[in-house]
Amino acid sequence: MPASSTRAKRAPVREARIEREDFDEEATPAKRKKPKDPLWARLTVVAGALLMMLGGGGIVAARLAIASATDKLTTTTMIGTDSGALVPGTNIDGAINLLLVGIDSEQITDGGEREGVLADSILIMHIPKSHDQGYLLSIPRDTRVTIPRFEKSRYGGGTGKINSAFSSGYQGSGTELEKRARGVELLALTIYKLTGMQFNGAMLIDFDGFRAMVEELGGVDLCVDQRAESIHLAYNAQGKIVGVWYDDAAGQVRNMPKGGRPLIHEPGCRFFTPQLALDYSRIRKGLENGDYDRQRHQQQLIKAIAKKAMSKGVLTDFGKLNRVIEAGGKAMILDPGRVPIEDFIFTLKDVAANDLVTVRTNPGTWSTQEINGISYVILNDASLALFHAARDGTLQDFLLNHPEFLGSV
């Protein structure tokens, strides 16, 4: 499918914190019985694009809806066909692994300015050979990895945080779409080097556009599990929500208005406006387990969005559904690999979308290590075995034997 146009967002790229070896500076458990909704709808919601629901209209109507919806998506090759990280062949009869990358182009520098595009969230959607269950695995953004040499961005290879892999691939000349595609490919290659895992496709989610989709849904219901103080939003003296930013060097929030106060998400279940939902999912400072807790909150938001998008109030309102689809299409870039999108959709139509299983890494042993003044997350042997199980199509058996890896979202 030819790539559709996408609006370029040009921003300076922050130099990734990597121990560089050679860098060219010129380049810059058991199945649960629940009513089933098709996972392909969830997959596109996760990526910011709810296509349409099967059921009621028959196979012909479903295909027409898919064709109409996919016209709104930006598609391009992100994991090259010559890359070892891409599953060879077009057969998706076996287990399926999709790389989901969330980027936040609203990161702020110490001076209060945008600092470029960073990989804020790294997830793997695993669907076993049975194609009737979905698992969501998160890789901590601070995980210490070896990033391979990458000629496309003239990056010489090095060791650093896994989110630096995206930044290192993103560097250099080209359109915004080309740069983001390079970032995803180097990230996929880095995960392949770490775990041996190959991918059937990839989705890149831009949280700028993601916010628009949540706004079209009108907000979501979330349960806050621990007190979380925002470093992105605050209240001014009149009680109005305003933007602030966090100064890492000073360890404090900047731009707090005179007479203002922090915005705090207190424990409890309630309705979240789009602004508050996105803010809650981005917080990691001050949480008990830092980025690990943020991963869980992002998974929680994904499930809440999918639930709202597949609710009767959205599915029966074609105008609203179409706006959600359009907003989602602007929020993501899709790479279906060697497989037509329609094949993915109909292969996964029986997966229980409302029963997505969240999986965590390093359960109970959140391991960090400081090297050369930089704090890294170190994946333990059990967590590496988890990813190897997803690679080998034996994840369900692994989780049956290691239930501690199951998330609580």
Contacts in CASP RR format, 6 or more apart in sequence:
PFRMAT RR
TARGET T0000
AUTHOR 0000-0000-0000
METHOD contacts of the structure
MODEL  1
MPASSTRAKRAPVREARIEREDFDEEATPAKRKKPKDPLWARLTVVAGAL
LMMLGGGGIVAARLAIASATDKLTTTTMIGTDSGALVPGTNIDGAINLLL
VGIDSEQITDGGEREGVLADSILIMHIPKSHDQGYLLSIPRDTRVTIPRF
EKSRYGGGTGKINSAFSSGYQGSGTELEKRARGVELLALTIYKLTGMQFN
GAMLIDFDGFRAMVEELGGVDLCVDQRAESIHLAYNAQGKIVGVWYDDAA
GQVRNMPKGGRPLIHEPGCRFFTPQLALDYSRIRKGLENGDYDRQRHQQQ
LIKAIAKKAMSKGVLTDFGKLNRVIEAGGKAMILDPGRVPIEDFIFTLKD
VAANDLVTVRTNPGTWSTQEINGISYVILNDASLALFHAARDGTLQDFLL
NHPEFLGSV
1 70 0 8 1.000
1 75 0 8 1.000
1 336 0 8 1.000
1 340 0 8 1.000
1 341 0 8 1.000
2 75 0 8 1.000
3 74 0 8 1.000
3 75 0 8 1.000
3 76 0 8 1.000
3 177 0 8 1.000
4 71 0 8 1.000
4 73 0 8 1.000
4 74 0 8 1.000
4 75 0 8 1.000
5 74 0 8 1.000
6 74 0 8 1.000
6 176 0 8 1.000
6 177 0 8 1.000
6 330 0 8 1.000
6 333 0 8 1.000
7 330 0 8 1.000
8 175 0 8 1.000
8 176 0 8 1.000
8 177 0 8 1.000
9 105 0 8 1.000
9 117 0 8 1.000
9 176 0 8 1.000
9 206 0 8 1.000
9 208 0 8 1.000
10 176 0 8 1.000
11 105 0 8 1.000
11 114 0 8 1.000
11 115 0 8 1.000
11 116 0 8 1.000
11 117 0 8 1.000
12 114 0 8 1.000
12 115 0 8 1.000
12 116 0 8 1.000
13 28 0 8 1.000
13 116 0 8 1.000
13 117 0 8 1.000
13 167 0 8 1.000
13 170 0 8 1.000
13 171 0 8 1.000
14 107 0 8 1.000
14 109 0 8 1.000
14 115 0 8 1.000
14 116 0 8 1.000
14 118 0 8 1.000
14 167 0 8 1.000
16 160 0 8 1.000
16 161 0 8 1.000
16 163 0 8 1.000
16 164 0 8 1.000
16 167 0 8 1.000
16 168 0 8 1.000
17 160 0 8 1.000
17 161 0 8 1.000
17 164 0 8 1.000
17 374 0 8 1.000
18 147 0 8 1.000
18 158 0 8 1.000
18 159 0 8 1.000
18 160 0 8 1.000
18 161 0 8 1.000
18 164 0 8 1.000
18 168 0 8 1.000
19 158 0 8 1.000
19 159 0 8 1.000
19 160 0 8 1.000
19 371 0 8 1.000
19 372 0 8 1.000
20 156 0 8 1.000
20 157 0 8 1.000
20 158 0 8 1.000
21 156 0 8 1.000
21 157 0 8 1.000
21 158 0 8 1.000
21 159 0 8 1.000
22 149 0 8 1.000
22 156 0 8 1.000
22 157 0 8 1.000
22 158 0 8 1.000
23 155 0 8 1.000
23 156 0 8 1.000
23 157 0 8 1.000
24 154 0 8 1.000
24 155 0 8 1.000
24 156 0 8 1.000
26 154 0 8 1.000
27 153 0 8 1.000
27 154 0 8 1.000
27 155 0 8 1.000
27 171 0 8 1.000
27 172 0 8 1.000
27 173 0 8 1.000
28 153 0 8 1.000
28 171 0 8 1.000
28 172 0 8 1.000
28 173 0 8 1.000
29 357 0 8 1.000
29 396 0 8 1.000
29 399 0 8 1.000
29 400 0 8 1.000
29 403 0 8 1.000
29 406 0 8 1.000
30 400 0 8 1.000
31 132 0 8 1.000
31 133 0 8 1.000
32 352 0 8 1.000
32 355 0 8 1.000
34 352 0 8 1.000
34 354 0 8 1.000
34 355 0 8 1.000
35 352 0 8 1.000
35 354 0 8 1.000
36 350 0 8 1.000
36 351 0 8 1.000
36 352 0 8 1.000
36 353 0 8 1.000
36 354 0 8 1.000
36 355 0 8 1.000
37 53 0 8 1.000
37 310 0 8 1.000
37 352 0 8 1.000
37 353 0 8 1.000
37 354 0 8 1.000
38 53 0 8 1.000
38 54 0 8 1.000
38 345 0 8 1.000
38 348 0 8 1.000
38 349 0 8 1.000
38 350 0 8 1.000
38 351 0 8 1.000
38 353 0 8 1.000
39 127 0 8 1.000
39 134 0 8 1.000
39 348 0 8 1.000
39 349 0 8 1.000
39 351 0 8 1.000
39 352 0 8 1.000
39 353 0 8 1.000
39 356 0 8 1.000
40 51 0 8 1.000
40 344 0 8 1.000
40 345 0 8 1.000
40 346 0 8 1.000
40 348 0 8 1.000
40 349 0 8 1.000
40 351 0 8 1.000
41 50 0 8 1.000
41 51 0 8 1.000
41 52 0 8 1.000
41 53 0 8 1.000
41 306 0 8 1.000
41 309 0 8 1.000
41 310 0 8 1.000
41 353 0 8 1.000
42 306 0 8 1.000
42 310 0 8 1.000
42 351 0 8 1.000
42 353 0 8 1.000
42 356 0 8 1.000
43 98 0 8 1.000
43 125 0 8 1.000
43 203 0 8 1.000
43 344 0 8 1.000
43 348 0 8 1.000
44 50 0 8 1.000
44 51 0 8 1.000
44 69 0 8 1.000
44 328 0 8 1.000
45 302 0 8 1.000
45 305 0 8 1.000
45 306 0 8 1.000
45 309 0 8 1.000
45 310 0 8 1.000
46 100 0 8 1.000
46 125 0 8 1.000
46 136 0 8 1.000
46 203 0 8 1.000
46 205 0 8 1.000
46 302 0 8 1.000
46 306 0 8 1.000
47 100 0 8 1.000
47 203 0 8 1.000
47 204 0 8 1.000
47 205 0 8 1.000
47 328 0 8 1.000
47 331 0 8 1.000
47 332 0 8 1.000
47 334 0 8 1.000
48 205 0 8 1.000
48 209 0 8 1.000
48 210 0 8 1.000
48 213 0 8 1.000
48 327 0 8 1.000
48 328 0 8 1.000
48 329 0 8 1.000
48 331 0 8 1.000
48 332 0 8 1.000
49 69 0 8 1.000
49 72 0 8 1.000
49 73 0 8 1.000
49 325 0 8 1.000
49 328 0 8 1.000
49 329 0 8 1.000
49 331 0 8 1.000
49 332 0 8 1.000
49 334 0 8 1.000
50 213 0 8 1.000
50 309 0 8 1.000
50 310 0 8 1.000
50 321 0 8 1.000
50 324 0 8 1.000
50 325 0 8 1.000
50 328 0 8 1.000
51 65 0 8 1.000
51 66 0 8 1.000
51 69 0 8 1.000
51 70 0 8 1.000
51 325 0 8 1.000
51 345 0 8 1.000
52 62 0 8 1.000
52 65 0 8 1.000
52 66 0 8 1.000
52 68 0 8 1.000
52 69 0 8 1.000
52 321 0 8 1.000
52 325 0 8 1.000
53 310 0 8 1.000
53 315 0 8 1.000
54 62 0 8 1.000
54 349 0 8 1.000
55 62 0 8 1.000
63 342 0 8 1.000
66 341 0 8 1.000
66 342 0 8 1.000
66 345 0 8 1.000
69 325 0 8 1.000
70 341 0 8 1.000
72 325 0 8 1.000
72 326 0 8 1.000
72 328 0 8 1.000
72 329 0 8 1.000
73 329 0 8 1.000
73 332 0 8 1.000
73 334 0 8 1.000
74 177 0 8 1.000
74 329 0 8 1.000
74 332 0 8 1.000
74 333 0 8 1.000
74 334 0 8 1.000
75 333 0 8 1.000
75 334 0 8 1.000
75 335 0 8 1.000
75 336 0 8 1.000
75 341 0 8 1.000
76 177 0 8 1.000
76 181 0 8 1.000
76 333 0 8 1.000
76 335 0 8 1.000
77 181 0 8 1.000
77 335 0 8 1.000
77 337 0 8 1.000
78 180 0 8 1.000
78 181 0 8 1.000
78 183 0 8 1.000
78 184 0 8 1.000
78 185 0 8 1.000
78 188 0 8 1.000
78 201 0 8 1.000
78 202 0 8 1.000
78 204 0 8 1.000
78 333 0 8 1.000
78 335 0 8 1.000
79 85 0 8 1.000
79 86 0 8 1.000
79 99 0 8 1.000
79 184 0 8 1.000
79 185 0 8 1.000
79 188 0 8 1.000
79 199 0 8 1.000
79 201 0 8 1.000
79 202 0 8 1.000
79 335 0 8 1.000
79 337 0 8 1.000
80 86 0 8 1.000
80 185 0 8 1.000
81 337 0 8 1.000
81 338 0 8 1.000
83 185 0 8 1.000
83 188 0 8 1.000
83 189 0 8 1.000
84 189 0 8 1.000
84 192 0 8 1.000
84 198 0 8 1.000
85 185 0 8 1.000
85 188 0 8 1.000
85 189 0 8 1.000
85 191 0 8 1.000
85 192 0 8 1.000
85 197 0 8 1.000
85 198 0 8 1.000
85 199 0 8 1.000
86 188 0 8 1.000
86 198 0 8 1.000
86 199 0 8 1.000
86 200 0 8 1.000
86 201 0 8 1.000
86 337 0 8 1.000
86 338 0 8 1.000
87 97 0 8 1.000
87 198 0 8 1.000
87 199 0 8 1.000
87 200 0 8 1.000
87 201 0 8 1.000
87 338 0 8 1.000
88 338 0 8 1.000
89 338 0 8 1.000
90 338 0 8 1.000
90 339 0 8 1.000
90 343 0 8 1.000
92 200 0 8 1.000
92 339 0 8 1.000
92 343 0 8 1.000
92 344 0 8 1.000
92 347 0 8 1.000
93 129 0 8 1.000
94 129 0 8 1.000
94 131 0 8 1.000
94 393 0 8 1.000
95 126 0 8 1.000
95 127 0 8 1.000
95 128 0 8 1.000
95 129 0 8 1.000
95 390 0 8 1.000
95 393 0 8 1.000
95 395 0 8 1.000
96 125 0 8 1.000
96 126 0 8 1.000
96 127 0 8 1.000
96 131 0 8 1.000
96 200 0 8 1.000
96 347 0 8 1.000
96 348 0 8 1.000
97 124 0 8 1.000
97 125 0 8 1.000
97 126 0 8 1.000
97 127 0 8 1.000
97 197 0 8 1.000
97 198 0 8 1.000
97 199 0 8 1.000
97 200 0 8 1.000
97 390 0 8 1.000
97 391 0 8 1.000
98 124 0 8 1.000
98 125 0 8 1.000
98 127 0 8 1.000
98 199 0 8 1.000
98 200 0 8 1.000
98 201 0 8 1.000
98 202 0 8 1.000
98 203 0 8 1.000
99 122 0 8 1.000
99 123 0 8 1.000
99 124 0 8 1.000
99 184 0 8 1.000
99 187 0 8 1.000
99 188 0 8 1.000
99 191 0 8 1.000
99 199 0 8 1.000
99 201 0 8 1.000
99 202 0 8 1.000
99 203 0 8 1.000
100 121 0 8 1.000
100 122 0 8 1.000
100 123 0 8 1.000
100 124 0 8 1.000
100 125 0 8 1.000
100 202 0 8 1.000
100 203 0 8 1.000
100 205 0 8 1.000
101 119 0 8 1.000
101 121 0 8 1.000
101 122 0 8 1.000
101 123 0 8 1.000
101 166 0 8 1.000
101 184 0 8 1.000
101 187 0 8 1.000
101 202 0 8 1.000
101 203 0 8 1.000
101 204 0 8 1.000
101 205 0 8 1.000
102 119 0 8 1.000
102 120 0 8 1.000
102 121 0 8 1.000
102 122 0 8 1.000
102 123 0 8 1.000
102 204 0 8 1.000
102 205 0 8 1.000
102 206 0 8 1.000
102 207 0 8 1.000
103 117 0 8 1.000
103 118 0 8 1.000
103 119 0 8 1.000
103 120 0 8 1.000
103 166 0 8 1.000
103 180 0 8 1.000
103 204 0 8 1.000
103 205 0 8 1.000
103 206 0 8 1.000
103 207 0 8 1.000
104 117 0 8 1.000
104 118 0 8 1.000
104 120 0 8 1.000
104 207 0 8 1.000
104 282 0 8 1.000
105 114 0 8 1.000
105 116 0 8 1.000
105 117 0 8 1.000
105 206 0 8 1.000
105 207 0 8 1.000
105 208 0 8 1.000
106 114 0 8 1.000
106 207 0 8 1.000
106 208 0 8 1.000
107 114 0 8 1.000
107 115 0 8 1.000
107 116 0 8 1.000
107 118 0 8 1.000
107 120 0 8 1.000
108 114 0 8 1.000
108 115 0 8 1.000
108 245 0 8 1.000
108 246 0 8 1.000
109 115 0 8 1.000
110 247 0 8 1.000
110 248 0 8 1.000
110 249 0 8 1.000
110 250 0 8 1.000
112 245 0 8 1.000
112 254 0 8 1.000
112 255 0 8 1.000
117 166 0 8 1.000
117 167 0 8 1.000
117 170 0 8 1.000
117 179 0 8 1.000
117 180 0 8 1.000
118 163 0 8 1.000
118 166 0 8 1.000
118 167 0 8 1.000
119 141 0 8 1.000
119 162 0 8 1.000
119 163 0 8 1.000
119 165 0 8 1.000
119 166 0 8 1.000
119 167 0 8 1.000
119 183 0 8 1.000
119 187 0 8 1.000
120 141 0 8 1.000
120 163 0 8 1.000
120 207 0 8 1.000
120 282 0 8 1.000
121 138 0 8 1.000
121 141 0 8 1.000
121 205 0 8 1.000
121 295 0 8 1.000
121 298 0 8 1.000
122 138 0 8 1.000
122 139 0 8 1.000
122 141 0 8 1.000
122 162 0 8 1.000
122 163 0 8 1.000
122 187 0 8 1.000
122 191 0 8 1.000
123 136 0 8 1.000
123 137 0 8 1.000
123 138 0 8 1.000
123 139 0 8 1.000
123 299 0 8 1.000
124 136 0 8 1.000
124 137 0 8 1.000
124 138 0 8 1.000
124 139 0 8 1.000
124 191 0 8 1.000
124 197 0 8 1.000
124 387 0 8 1.000
124 390 0 8 1.000
125 134 0 8 1.000
125 135 0 8 1.000
125 136 0 8 1.000
125 137 0 8 1.000
126 134 0 8 1.000
126 135 0 8 1.000
126 136 0 8 1.000
126 137 0 8 1.000
126 390 0 8 1.000
126 393 0 8 1.000
126 395 0 8 1.000
127 133 0 8 1.000
127 134 0 8 1.000
127 135 0 8 1.000
127 348 0 8 1.000
127 351 0 8 1.000
128 134 0 8 1.000
128 135 0 8 1.000
128 393 0 8 1.000
128 395 0 8 1.000
128 396 0 8 1.000
129 393 0 8 1.000
131 347 0 8 1.000
131 348 0 8 1.000
131 350 0 8 1.000
131 351 0 8 1.000
132 350 0 8 1.000
132 351 0 8 1.000
132 352 0 8 1.000
133 351 0 8 1.000
133 352 0 8 1.000
133 355 0 8 1.000
133 357 0 8 1.000
133 396 0 8 1.000
134 351 0 8 1.000
134 352 0 8 1.000
134 355 0 8 1.000
134 356 0 8 1.000
134 357 0 8 1.000
135 356 0 8 1.000
135 357 0 8 1.000
135 358 0 8 1.000
135 359 0 8 1.000
135 390 0 8 1.000
135 395 0 8 1.000
135 399 0 8 1.000
136 299 0 8 1.000
136 302 0 8 1.000
136 356 0 8 1.000
136 357 0 8 1.000
136 358 0 8 1.000
136 359 0 8 1.000
137 359 0 8 1.000
137 361 0 8 1.000
137 386 0 8 1.000
137 387 0 8 1.000
137 390 0 8 1.000
138 295 0 8 1.000
138 298 0 8 1.000
138 299 0 8 1.000
138 358 0 8 1.000
138 359 0 8 1.000
138 360 0 8 1.000
138 361 0 8 1.000
139 162 0 8 1.000
139 191 0 8 1.000
139 361 0 8 1.000
140 162 0 8 1.000
140 291 0 8 1.000
140 292 0 8 1.000
140 295 0 8 1.000
140 361 0 8 1.000
140 362 0 8 1.000
140 377 0 8 1.000
140 379 0 8 1.000
141 161 0 8 1.000
141 162 0 8 1.000
141 163 0 8 1.000
141 291 0 8 1.000
142 161 0 8 1.000
142 162 0 8 1.000
142 163 0 8 1.000
142 291 0 8 1.000
142 368 0 8 1.000
142 375 0 8 1.000
142 376 0 8 1.000
142 377 0 8 1.000
143 161 0 8 1.000
143 162 0 8 1.000
143 376 0 8 1.000
143 377 0 8 1.000
143 378 0 8 1.000
143 379 0 8 1.000
144 159 0 8 1.000
144 160 0 8 1.000
144 161 0 8 1.000
144 162 0 8 1.000
144 369 0 8 1.000
144 371 0 8 1.000
144 376 0 8 1.000
144 377 0 8 1.000
144 378 0 8 1.000
145 159 0 8 1.000
145 160 0 8 1.000
145 161 0 8 1.000
145 162 0 8 1.000
145 165 0 8 1.000
145 190 0 8 1.000
145 193 0 8 1.000
145 194 0 8 1.000
146 157 0 8 1.000
146 158 0 8 1.000
146 159 0 8 1.000
146 160 0 8 1.000
146 190 0 8 1.000
146 193 0 8 1.000
146 194 0 8 1.000
147 155 0 8 1.000
147 157 0 8 1.000
147 158 0 8 1.000
147 159 0 8 1.000
147 160 0 8 1.000
147 164 0 8 1.000
147 165 0 8 1.000
147 168 0 8 1.000
147 186 0 8 1.000
147 190 0 8 1.000
148 157 0 8 1.000
148 186 0 8 1.000
148 189 0 8 1.000
148 190 0 8 1.000
148 193 0 8 1.000
149 155 0 8 1.000
149 156 0 8 1.000
149 157 0 8 1.000
150 156 0 8 1.000
150 157 0 8 1.000
150 168 0 8 1.000
150 169 0 8 1.000
150 182 0 8 1.000
150 185 0 8 1.000
150 186 0 8 1.000
150 189 0 8 1.000
152 169 0 8 1.000
152 182 0 8 1.000
152 185 0 8 1.000
152 186 0 8 1.000
153 168 0 8 1.000
153 169 0 8 1.000
153 170 0 8 1.000
153 171 0 8 1.000
153 172 0 8 1.000
153 182 0 8 1.000
153 183 0 8 1.000
153 186 0 8 1.000
154 171 0 8 1.000
154 172 0 8 1.000
155 168 0 8 1.000
155 169 0 8 1.000
155 171 0 8 1.000
155 186 0 8 1.000
157 168 0 8 1.000
160 374 0 8 1.000
160 376 0 8 1.000
161 374 0 8 1.000
161 376 0 8 1.000
162 187 0 8 1.000
162 190 0 8 1.000
162 191 0 8 1.000
162 194 0 8 1.000
165 183 0 8 1.000
165 186 0 8 1.000
165 187 0 8 1.000
165 189 0 8 1.000
165 190 0 8 1.000
166 183 0 8 1.000
166 184 0 8 1.000
166 186 0 8 1.000
166 187 0 8 1.000
167 183 0 8 1.000
168 183 0 8 1.000
168 186 0 8 1.000
169 179 0 8 1.000
169 182 0 8 1.000
169 183 0 8 1.000
169 185 0 8 1.000
169 186 0 8 1.000
169 187 0 8 1.000
170 179 0 8 1.000
170 180 0 8 1.000
170 182 0 8 1.000
170 183 0 8 1.000
171 179 0 8 1.000
172 179 0 8 1.000
177 333 0 8 1.000
180 204 0 8 1.000
180 333 0 8 1.000
181 333 0 8 1.000
181 335 0 8 1.000
184 202 0 8 1.000
184 204 0 8 1.000
184 335 0 8 1.000
188 199 0 8 1.000
188 202 0 8 1.000
191 197 0 8 1.000
192 198 0 8 1.000
194 379 0 8 1.000
194 384 0 8 1.000
194 387 0 8 1.000
195 384 0 8 1.000
195 387 0 8 1.000
195 388 0 8 1.000
195 391 0 8 1.000
196 387 0 8 1.000
196 388 0 8 1.000
196 391 0 8 1.000
197 387 0 8 1.000
197 388 0 8 1.000
197 390 0 8 1.000
197 391 0 8 1.000
198 391 0 8 1.000
200 337 0 8 1.000
200 339 0 8 1.000
201 335 0 8 1.000
201 336 0 8 1.000
201 337 0 8 1.000
201 339 0 8 1.000
202 334 0 8 1.000
202 335 0 8 1.000
202 337 0 8 1.000
203 332 0 8 1.000
203 333 0 8 1.000
203 334 0 8 1.000
203 335 0 8 1.000
204 332 0 8 1.000
204 333 0 8 1.000
204 334 0 8 1.000
205 331 0 8 1.000
205 332 0 8 1.000
206 331 0 8 1.000
206 332 0 8 1.000
206 333 0 8 1.000
207 278 0 8 1.000
207 282 0 8 1.000
207 331 0 8 1.000
208 331 0 8 1.000
209 327 0 8 1.000
209 328 0 8 1.000
209 330 0 8 1.000
209 331 0 8 1.000
210 278 0 8 1.000
210 328 0 8 1.000
210 331 0 8 1.000
211 274 0 8 1.000
211 275 0 8 1.000
211 278 0 8 1.000
212 327 0 8 1.000
212 328 0 8 1.000
212 330 0 8 1.000
212 331 0 8 1.000
213 305 0 8 1.000
213 324 0 8 1.000
213 327 0 8 1.000
213 328 0 8 1.000
213 331 0 8 1.000
214 220 0 8 1.000
214 274 0 8 1.000
214 277 0 8 1.000
214 278 0 8 1.000
214 305 0 8 1.000
215 274 0 8 1.000
215 327 0 8 1.000
216 320 0 8 1.000
216 323 0 8 1.000
216 324 0 8 1.000
216 327 0 8 1.000
217 274 0 8 1.000
217 305 0 8 1.000
217 308 0 8 1.000
217 309 0 8 1.000
217 314 0 8 1.000
217 324 0 8 1.000
218 273 0 8 1.000
218 274 0 8 1.000
218 308 0 8 1.000
219 271 0 8 1.000
219 272 0 8 1.000
219 273 0 8 1.000
219 274 0 8 1.000
219 277 0 8 1.000
219 308 0 8 1.000
220 271 0 8 1.000
220 272 0 8 1.000
220 277 0 8 1.000
220 301 0 8 1.000
220 304 0 8 1.000
220 305 0 8 1.000
220 307 0 8 1.000
220 308 0 8 1.000
221 269 0 8 1.000
221 270 0 8 1.000
221 271 0 8 1.000
221 272 0 8 1.000
221 304 0 8 1.000
221 307 0 8 1.000
221 308 0 8 1.000
222 269 0 8 1.000
222 270 0 8 1.000
222 272 0 8 1.000
222 277 0 8 1.000
222 280 0 8 1.000
222 300 0 8 1.000
222 301 0 8 1.000
222 304 0 8 1.000
223 268 0 8 1.000
223 269 0 8 1.000
223 300 0 8 1.000
224 265 0 8 1.000
224 266 0 8 1.000
224 267 0 8 1.000
224 268 0 8 1.000
224 269 0 8 1.000
224 270 0 8 1.000
224 280 0 8 1.000
225 267 0 8 1.000
225 296 0 8 1.000
226 267 0 8 1.000
226 287 0 8 1.000
226 288 0 8 1.000
226 293 0 8 1.000
227 264 0 8 1.000
227 265 0 8 1.000
227 266 0 8 1.000
227 267 0 8 1.000
228 264 0 8 1.000
228 265 0 8 1.000
228 280 0 8 1.000
228 283 0 8 1.000
228 286 0 8 1.000
228 287 0 8 1.000
229 262 0 8 1.000
229 263 0 8 1.000
229 264 0 8 1.000
229 265 0 8 1.000
229 283 0 8 1.000
229 285 0 8 1.000
229 286 0 8 1.000
230 244 0 8 1.000
230 262 0 8 1.000
230 263 0 8 1.000
230 264 0 8 1.000
230 265 0 8 1.000
230 279 0 8 1.000
230 280 0 8 1.000
230 283 0 8 1.000
231 244 0 8 1.000
231 245 0 8 1.000
231 246 0 8 1.000
231 253 0 8 1.000
231 283 0 8 1.000
231 285 0 8 1.000
232 243 0 8 1.000
232 244 0 8 1.000
232 245 0 8 1.000
232 246 0 8 1.000
232 279 0 8 1.000
232 282 0 8 1.000
232 283 0 8 1.000
233 241 0 8 1.000
233 242 0 8 1.000
233 243 0 8 1.000
233 244 0 8 1.000
233 263 0 8 1.000
233 275 0 8 1.000
233 276 0 8 1.000
233 279 0 8 1.000
234 241 0 8 1.000
234 242 0 8 1.000
234 243 0 8 1.000
234 244 0 8 1.000
234 253 0 8 1.000
234 256 0 8 1.000
234 257 0 8 1.000
234 260 0 8 1.000
234 261 0 8 1.000
234 262 0 8 1.000
234 263 0 8 1.000
235 241 0 8 1.000
235 242 0 8 1.000
235 260 0 8 1.000
235 261 0 8 1.000
235 262 0 8 1.000
235 263 0 8 1.000
236 242 0 8 1.000
236 257 0 8 1.000
236 259 0 8 1.000
236 260 0 8 1.000
237 257 0 8 1.000
237 258 0 8 1.000
237 259 0 8 1.000
237 260 0 8 1.000
239 260 0 8 1.000
241 263 0 8 1.000
241 275 0 8 1.000
242 255 0 8 1.000
242 257 0 8 1.000
243 255 0 8 1.000
244 253 0 8 1.000
244 254 0 8 1.000
244 255 0 8 1.000
244 256 0 8 1.000
245 253 0 8 1.000
245 254 0 8 1.000
245 255 0 8 1.000
246 252 0 8 1.000
246 253 0 8 1.000
246 254 0 8 1.000
246 285 0 8 1.000
247 253 0 8 1.000
247 254 0 8 1.000
253 262 0 8 1.000
256 262 0 8 1.000
263 279 0 8 1.000
265 276 0 8 1.000
265 279 0 8 1.000
265 280 0 8 1.000
265 283 0 8 1.000
272 280 0 8 1.000
277 301 0 8 1.000
277 304 0 8 1.000
278 301 0 8 1.000
280 297 0 8 1.000
280 301 0 8 1.000
281 294 0 8 1.000
281 297 0 8 1.000
281 298 0 8 1.000
281 300 0 8 1.000
281 301 0 8 1.000
282 294 0 8 1.000
283 294 0 8 1.000
283 297 0 8 1.000
284 290 0 8 1.000
284 291 0 8 1.000
284 293 0 8 1.000
284 294 0 8 1.000
287 293 0 8 1.000
287 294 0 8 1.000
289 366 0 8 1.000
291 377 0 8 1.000
292 360 0 8 1.000
292 361 0 8 1.000
292 362 0 8 1.000
292 366 0 8 1.000
295 360 0 8 1.000
296 358 0 8 1.000
296 360 0 8 1.000
296 407 0 8 1.000
296 408 0 8 1.000
296 409 0 8 1.000
299 358 0 8 1.000
299 407 0 8 1.000
299 409 0 8 1.000
300 409 0 8 1.000
302 356 0 8 1.000
303 356 0 8 1.000
303 358 0 8 1.000
303 409 0 8 1.000
306 353 0 8 1.000
306 354 0 8 1.000
306 356 0 8 1.000
307 354 0 8 1.000
308 314 0 8 1.000
309 324 0 8 1.000
310 353 0 8 1.000
310 354 0 8 1.000
313 320 0 8 1.000
314 320 0 8 1.000
314 321 0 8 1.000
314 324 0 8 1.000
315 321 0 8 1.000
334 341 0 8 1.000
336 344 0 8 1.000
357 399 0 8 1.000
357 406 0 8 1.000
357 407 0 8 1.000
358 406 0 8 1.000
358 407 0 8 1.000
358 408 0 8 1.000
358 409 0 8 1.000
359 386 0 8 1.000
359 395 0 8 1.000
359 399 0 8 1.000
359 405 0 8 1.000
359 406 0 8 1.000
359 407 0 8 1.000
360 405 0 8 1.000
360 406 0 8 1.000
360 407 0 8 1.000
361 379 0 8 1.000
361 383 0 8 1.000
361 386 0 8 1.000
361 405 0 8 1.000
362 377 0 8 1.000
362 379 0 8 1.000
362 380 0 8 1.000
362 382 0 8 1.000
362 383 0 8 1.000
363 404 0 8 1.000
363 405 0 8 1.000
364 404 0 8 1.000
365 380 0 8 1.000
366 377 0 8 1.000
367 377 0 8 1.000
367 378 0 8 1.000
367 379 0 8 1.000
367 380 0 8 1.000
368 375 0 8 1.000
368 376 0 8 1.000
368 377 0 8 1.000
368 378 0 8 1.000
369 375 0 8 1.000
369 376 0 8 1.000
369 378 0 8 1.000
370 376 0 8 1.000
382 402 0 8 1.000
382 405 0 8 1.000
385 398 0 8 1.000
386 395 0 8 1.000
386 398 0 8 1.000
386 402 0 8 1.000
386 405 0 8 1.000
389 395 0 8 1.000
389 397 0 8 1.000
389 398 0 8 1.000
398 405 0 8 1.000
399 405 0 8 1.000
399 406 0 8 1.000
END
